[in-house]
Amino acid sequence: MTFSELEKDVCRALEEANIENASAEAVNFIIEMLGLSRSSYALKKISDAAPESDEMLKIEQALPRRCAHEPLQYITGKAYFRDLELEVNSDVLIPRFETELLVDTVLENAQGKRSLLDIGTGSGAIAISCAYEAPHLQVTAVDISPPALRTARRNAEKYRISNISFKESDLFGAVPEKFDIITANLPYVTNEEYSQLQSEVRDYEPRLALTAEQNGLELIYKCCDELDRHLMPQGFAIFEMSPDQTPSVKEYLEKLGFSSYIVEDYTHRPRFVCARKA
């Protein structure tokens, strides 16, 4: 069997499993499972090369998992976020591409700032990226989940990040101090929305990191209520949420005395709400 024939077989299996964009998924699946670059894979196809027996075994063992709609990132144990390759597993959400814009917004506001708190850090994607790209910041990353924190610590250790620390905390519970910057990508999916999520998300990613009460805004509102006590003067905070939730959160922050504004994601949807303390 050549790589071209393998790709066709994988694509057919994914199509039968109702995986979206099966053709592109097949290519990505083979590349990621075998640790190939796209250029090296293209050369293998052009030259009619055949996979080695150990490569075929990897594909054969992993393909049923992908056909069962398990995310490829959990199968390979890694996800890409900005310049990082992060360990991910069923204890943490897979970092989303749009969240990279949250980090961009933080970096735009990081000049003259010294400390950052990342709430609900999960895999550590936001916290580690900020610590890595803005080494002048002292970053504290918190999560209510000990398994998630263990994953985040391993990710920080991989990149030898020294300006970051981790704490088990329910929101601000274990962090009484104040910070110059606060970031939060907290659960915001409603219970009704959860049942309608793609099976890749609903059946594999941790519900603890996805859903919240009060139309998905319970934890975000709790953070907003505590924000004044934990944000330094001239401090900056940013929350990620569903686009239809941003007007409510912006209004809520303004009622609490913060100036706030909305940042759009790559598809020009209102994805983030930023707050400044006078």
Protein Blocks (a to p, Z undefined) as FASTA:
>chain_A
ZZklmmmmmmmmmmmnopghklmmmmmmmmmmnopafklmmmmmmnopacdfklmmmmmm
mmmmmmnopafklmnopacehjbccdddfkbccddfklmmmmmmmmmmmgopabdcdehk
lnommmmmmmmmmmmbccddddfblklmmmmmmmmmmnopakbccdddehjlmmmbccfb
dcddddfbdfklmmmpcfklmmmpcfklmgccehhpmmmmmmmmmmmmmccehiacdddd
dfklmmmmmmmmmmnopacdddddfkopafbdcdddZZ
